[in-house]
Amino acid sequence: MTQNEEVTLCMESITKQFPGVLANDQICLDCRKGEVLGLLGENGAGKTTLMNILYGLHQPDSGKILINNQPVEIESPAKAIKLGIGMVHQHFKLVDTLTALENVILGIPSKSSLHLDLSTARKRFLSLCEEYELYVDPSVETWRLSVGQQQWLEILKALYRDAKLLVLDEPTAVLTPAESEQLFKAIRKLTGEGRSIIFISHKFGEVLEITDRITVIRDGHVVGTVLTKEASYSELARMMVGRPVSMERKQRPENPTIEPVLVMKNVEANNDRNLPALKNINLTVHAGEIVGVAGVDGNGQLELAECVVGLRSRTAGTIHVKDHLVNEVMSDPSFVGYIPADRQKVGLFLGLTVAENLVVKDYKKPPYNRHGVLQYDTIRQHAKNLIKEYNIKTPTEEVDASNLSGGNQQKVVVARELSEKPALVIASQATRGLDLGAVESVHDFLLAERNRGAAVLFISTELQEVMSISDRIIVMFRGEIMGEVDGDDADVSVIGQMMLGKVEEVAA
C-alpha cells in the first residue's frame, strides 16, 4: 500500500466463536478509500459473521476495528450507521407492508415530534434515485416491488444515511444481468466519490469485473488477498475451495425410458398482482431427464414452479404427476420434491432445529412418530446421516436453522427434498447463494436423481448452469415457452435471443 492510499477500514485479528464453531479466527482485513474489495469464501467460511461484526450485529471475542485509522467500538447497527457504515444483507431487511419511502426513513428520528416531514424525505429519496440511476417509486408498498427494486431500495436506504463504507452481501443473487450491470454502474459512481465497497459474491466473473482487490476466507481464516488484475478464475477457486473445481458439462448415461412424469397441458396462471404470468404452457418432463428452464428472472419461472407443486392456483389447464392430478399428490414426498427459490420464507422453519427441518414433511409418520409421540433419537440419527451425506456445516443437528449460513440452509432444504427419492424434483434457483464447491455438489446430487430415474425440472437464471446440467432446455419469456433446445447442442447466442423474445431471428 502506497502512502497516498487512505484506509477506510482496518479489521485486526478478529476472532468470533459460537458454540461448537470458530467462525472467525484472527482475521485481518482492510478496505481503502474509493476501492471495491471482493470478499470470497465457501458457505460457512465466516464472511457474513465478519461483516455482522463490522455492522454491530455481533461482538468480536477479540481483535479491533479501525475506521479512518481511529479505533472504534461498534456495539450496534445504530453505531455502525453513525460511523458511516451501511450493509445490504443477502436477505433483505425490509418491512413489506410499508412503502419504499417509509422503509428508507424507518428508524431515523424526526425533527418534529408531531409529524414526519415526508415531503423533504421524498425529495431527497428521488434525488438519490436520479443520481445513482436506481429508480424506485417511493409511494409503492415494498411487497409490490420486484426483487431488483428491493435491492435498489436497500442500497438507497444506506445512501440516505450517507454511508461511506457499504457492505453488499450477495447483491446480484436475485438480479437479472441488466440489473447487475446497473448495479455495477452505481458502484463505480460510488467509488468515484471516494466511498468504499465490500462486495461479497460467489460469482467469480462479477468479482473479477468489479473489484480492485480480493480477500479469500476459508474455514474462518484469511487464505490471502490478491490484486484483481493479477487474479485468475482457477487460482481463486483453489484458494476458496482448496481443490480444483469444474463447472464443465458432465457426462451422463443415456436415458432408455420415455415415461412421462410431469405433464402440463395449456396451463395458465396469474402472478401476485393478479396479472397473467403463465400463458398456455405445455410441457412434459420424462423419467430420467433434466429439463432446464432458462430465462431472465421474472418471466414466469416462479409461477411455473409454484403451479407444479400446488402452491399457486391455475386459471386454466391441467397438471399431472405420474397420472395423478398435482393437487392429489402434493403432500406426498414420494411424488414431488421441491427446492424453492426462497429458502428462508418457503423452504425452512428458521425457528426449528436442523433435525426438525429435515423431517418436517414426515414427522407424522413412522419411524419418526409412533402413536403420536415424536421419536427424537430416530430424528436426530436421520439428521446426522443427511448432514454427513450432504456436507452440511453445522455444529450439531440440534442447532436452529436460523443460525446456519445461507448456503448451509439451502443444503438442508436440498437434503430433505432429495432424500425422499421423489419421482419429480422441482429445483427452483437451487444454487442461488451457494459457493462454487457447493454448486458442483448440488449438480451432482441432481444428476444422481436423474440417473436413478427421477424427472427433474431445473430452473435457474444462470444460463451457463442450465447448459451444464440439462438434457433439454426450454426458454421462457413473458410467461410463454419461446422454444426448446437439446442440452448437448445448446448455443448461448440462440438461447440468449429466445430469452429476449426474438423467436423470428432464431428461426431465421
N, C-alpha and C positions, 0 to 999 in steps of 0.2 A: 504494500500500500504506500503510495507517494504521500508527501507531506500535505499536498493540497486537497487530498480526498478526505472529506468530513465524514465521520462515523456517526450515523443517526442512532444506531442501536448496537449495544455490545452485551451479549449474554455470556457470563463466565462461569464455567464449572457447575452448570445447573444439574442438580440431582433431584429426582422425584420418585418415591416408591409408594406403590399401593399394596394392599395385602396380597402377597404372593407374586407381585410383578415389580420389577425395577424398570420403570417406564423411561426415565432419562438418567443417564449415568455420566456425570462430569461433561456435559455437553457445552461446547463453546461455539458461539455463532455471532457474526457481526453483519450489519447491513449498512451500506453507505448512502449518503445523500444523493438523490437522483438515480438510484440503482434499483433494478429488479433482481432480487435474489431468489433463485429457484430452490425449493426445498423438496427433495426426493426421498422416498423410503417406502418399504413394504407396508401393508396394512399392519398396524400394531407396532410399528417401529419406534413410535414416540413423537411423531411430528405434531399431531394435534395436541397432545399433552403439553409439549413445549410451548406451542402458541397460546394454549389456555393459561399457562403460567404468565406469559407476556401480557395477556389481556386481563389478568387478575381473577380468573375463574378458579385457578389452583394456586397454592402457595408452594414454592420450592422447599425441599428439605434442607438444601444447602446451595451455595452459589450466589451470584449477584447480577443485577441488571443495571446497565448504564444507558441513559437517554441523553444524547448530545454531550457525552463524557461526564455526566453527572449521575452518581448512584441514586437509585430510586427504589422505593418500596411500593409495589403495586398490589394493594390488598383487595381491590375490587375493580369491576369493569368501569365504574364511575371514575376511579382514579386513573385508569388507563386512558379513558376518553379525555380527561383533564390534561393528561400528558401528551395528547395528540395522537393516540394510538386508536385505530379503527380495525375492526375484524368482521369479515363476511364469512360466516360459518358455512360448512358444507350443507348442513340442513338449516334452512332459513329460520330466523328468529323474528317472524312477523306475526301480527295478530290479524287473522283472516277477515274478521268482521269489521275492522277499521279501514278507513280509506288510506290511500297511499300517503297523503299528506299527514294524516293523523299518526300513521306509523313512524314517519320521519321525526315528528316533534314529540313523540311519546317519551316521557322522562325528562324533557327539558323544562326547567322552571319557567313559569310565565312571569312577565314583568308586572302583570296585573293579577291581583288575587280574585278578581271578579269575573274575568273572561279571557279567553285565548285570542291573541291577535293573529287570526288565521289569514287575514289579508296580507300582512307583511311576510308571514311564513310562506304563503303561496307564491309570492313574487320571487322570493329567494330560491325556492324549490324549482320554479320554472326557469330561473336564470341558470341554475346548475344543470338542469336538463339540456338547455341550449348550449352551454359552454362545453359540456363533455359529450354531447350528442347521445345521451342516454334518455330517451323520451318515455315518460310515464305520465298518464293522466292523473293529476293529484286528487281528483274527486271520485275515482273509481275504487270500490271495495277491493281489498287485496286479493280475495279469493277469485275475483273475476280476471285478474291479470294472468298472462301466460307465465310459464316458469322463467323465461328470459327476462320479462319485465320485472318479475320479483327479484331476480338477480340485480338488475339495474337499481331497483328500489333499495336494496341492501347497501349497494355502493353509494348511492345518493345520500342515504341516511348517515353514513360515515363522513362523507364530504360536507354535509350540512353542519356537522360538528367540527369541521376544519381539521380532519385527520392529516397529520404529516407523515405518519407511518401506517400503511394499510396492509393488513394480512388478508389474503384471498385464499381460502381453503377449498380446493377443487372447484374453481369458479366456472369452468367450462363443462362440467359433468352433465349439465342439463341444457346446454346451449346448442343451437344449430351452428353449422360452420359460419354462416353470415353473422350471427350474433357473436361468435367467438372473435371474429375479425373486428367487429365493432368494439368489443371489449379491449382488444389489443390496442386499438387506436386511442381509446380513452386512457389506457395505461401509459402509452408513450407520451401523451399530453401531461399526465400527472407527474411522471418522472422529469419531463422537460421543465416543470415548475419547481423542481427540487424536492418533490415528495419521494418517499421510499416505499417500495412494494416488496412484500414477501409472498411469493407465488408458489402455492403447493399444488402439485398435479402429478398424475400418473401417466400423462400423455407426453412421451418424450419429444415428439415433434413440436408441440407447443412450447415446452420448456426450452428447447434449443432455439426456437424462433424469438421468444420474447424476453429471455433473461440475459443478464450480464455475467453473473456467476451462479454456480450451482453447488449447494451443500447436500451431501448424501448422508442419511442416517440409516443405520441397520442395528436392530436389537438394542435400541437405546443409546447407541454410541455414534459419534460422528466418524464416518469412514474417510471422508475427505471433502475438500472444496476445490472446484476446478473453474477456470475461465470458460465460459460457454463457447467462445470461438475456438477453443482447443479441445472441446469435448466431442465425443462420438457416441452414437446410439449404443454400440456394443460395449464400450467402456462404462457408460452409465448403468447399463443393465448388469454388468458384472459387479460393479460397486454396490448396487442396490440389492440384488438378489443373492450374490455370492456364487453364481454359476451362470453359464450361458443359457439364454432363453430364446426360443424361436417361436415366431408367430406365423411361420410358413404353413401353407395348406397341408394338412396331414392326410396320409393315405388311409383309406377305409375300405373294408370288404364290400363287394358288390351285394346289392340287396335283391335276393331272388323273389321276394314276395311283392304282390301288388295289392295287399289287403288294405282297404281304406279304413282309417281310424277316425279322422276328423273330416266331416263333410258339411260344408256351409253352402246353402243354396239361397241366392237372392236376398242376402242379409242386409238390412239397413238399420241404422240406429242414430240417435242424436247425442250430442255432447252435453256437458253440464249446463251450457247456456241454452239448451233446447234447440240447437241448430244442427242441421244434418252433418253427421260425422262419418258415417259409412254409407256407401251408395252401391247397391246391387253387387255385394261381394259373393263371388262363387269361388270356393277353394276346397281342395281335397288334399289331405296330408296322409300318406300311407305309412304302414308299419315299417320300421327300419329305414327311415329317411329323415333328414333335417331340412325343413323348408325355412329359408331365411326371409325376413321381411325387411327390406331396405326402404329408406325414405327419410326426408328431413322431419325432425320431431314435430308433432302437432298435425300430422296428416292422416290421423285415424288409427295409428298403431295402438294407442292406449285403449280406445273404444273397441278395437278388434279383440284384444286380449280379454277385456272385461266381459264382452259378449260371450266368448267361448267358455269362460269359467262361470257364467251366470251372475256376474256382479252388475251387469248393465242390461236393461230391458231392450229388446229389439222392437223396432217399429214395423218390421217386415222380415219375412224369410224364416228359415229353419236351420238349426244346428244339431247335428247328431255326432255322438262319440260312440263308436262301435255299435251302431244301430240303435242307440238309446238317445232320446232327447236329452240335451245337456242338463236341463233342469232336474231330470230324474237321477243323475249320477254325480252332480257337482259336489255332493257331500261325501262321496266315496273316494278315498285317496288312491284306491287301486285303479281308478279310471283316469283321473286328471291330477297332475302335479303342477302347481302354479308358482312361479318365481315372479313376484310383482315388481313393477318399476320403482315403487316407493317402499323400501324395506321397513321404514320406521312407522309409517301410517297404516300400511296394509299388511306387511309381511310378518311383523313381530308384535308381541305384547312386551313392551320395554320394561314394565314393572315385574315381569315374571323372570324366573331364572332361565339359564340356557337349557337346563334339563327339561323344565316345564314347557318351554317353547318347542322343543324337539318332539314332544308328544301331544301338542295342542290339538291335533286332528284326530288322535286316537285315545285320548285319556279316558274315555268311557268304556274302552274295550279291553279284554284280556290281552296280554298278561299285565297290562298297566293298571287295570281296575278289576277287582274281584268283589262282587256283591256290594258295589257302591263305595268301596274303600280303595283309595289310590295305593298302589304298591311302589313305594318310593325307592326301595332297593333296586327293583327292576328298572324303574325310570332312570335312576342315576347310572346304572350299568349300561343301559341303552345309550345314554348321553355320552358316556366315556368312550364307547365304541365309535360313535359318529364323530366325536371330537378328534379322535386319532385318525379315522379314515379320511376326513375332510380337512385335516390340518387346521382346525380352529384354534386360534391363540387365545386362551383364557386360563386364568389361574386354576379354577375348578369348574365343574359343571353347575355349581350352585351360585355362581355369580349372576347378578341380574343382567339381562341382555343390554340394558341401557349403559352398562359400564364397558362394553366392548367397543373397539374401534368400528367405524362404519363398514370397513371391508370384512371384518370378522362377524359382524351382524349379518352381512349378506351370506357368508358361508353357513351360518346357522340355518337360514332360510333354504339355501340350496341343499344342505344335508337333509333337512326334514322332508322336503318335497321329492327328492330323488330316491331316498332310502325306501320309500314305499313301492318302488318299481312300477310306476303307473303306466298305463297304456299310452297316454298322451301327456307330453310335457310342454307347458307354455312358459317360455323363458323370455320375459319382457325386460330388456335392459339389464340382463343378469350379471354383467360385468361392470356396471357403472360404479365408479369409485374404487375399483379393485386395482391393486398393483399388478405389474407385468407377470410375475410368477403366479399370482392367484388367477389372473385371466387365463393363463395357459392351463391351470388346473381345472377351472370350470369348463373350458373347452373339452378337456379330456373326459371329464365326467359326462358331459352331454353326448360326446361321441360314443362313450361306453353304453349310454342309454339307447342310442340309435342302433348300435351293433347288437344289443340284446333283443331288439325288435320293437322298441318304443317309437312312436311318432313324435317328432319334436318340431314345434313352431318357435323359431328363434328370431326375436325382434330386437333390433339394435340400430342406433343412429350412426354407429361406426361402420362405414362401408367396408373397409378392409377386413374387419372382423367378420362381417356377414359373408364375405367372399371366401374367407379362410376355412369356414366350418360347414357351409351349406351344400347340400346336394342339388337343390333347386333354389332359386331366388325370385321372389315376387317384389315388385316395386310399387309403393303406394304414393299417391299424390291427391290431395284434397278428398280423401275418403274413398278413392277408387283404386283398383288394381290396374296399373298402366301397362303391365307386361310381365313376362316371366322369362328367365334365362337359366341355362344349365350352369351349375356351380363350377364345373371343370372348365367351362369355356367363357366364364363371365368376363366382361370387358368393362373397365372402370368408366370409360367415356360414354358407353352405351347406357349403362345404369345411371350415370350422372344426368344424362339428358332426360331419361324417364322420370327421375326424381324431380325434375323441373317441369314435368308435364309435356315434354316435347316428343310426343309419340310419332308425329309425322316425320320429324327429322330422323328418328331412329329407323323407321320403316324405309325411308328413302336410302 
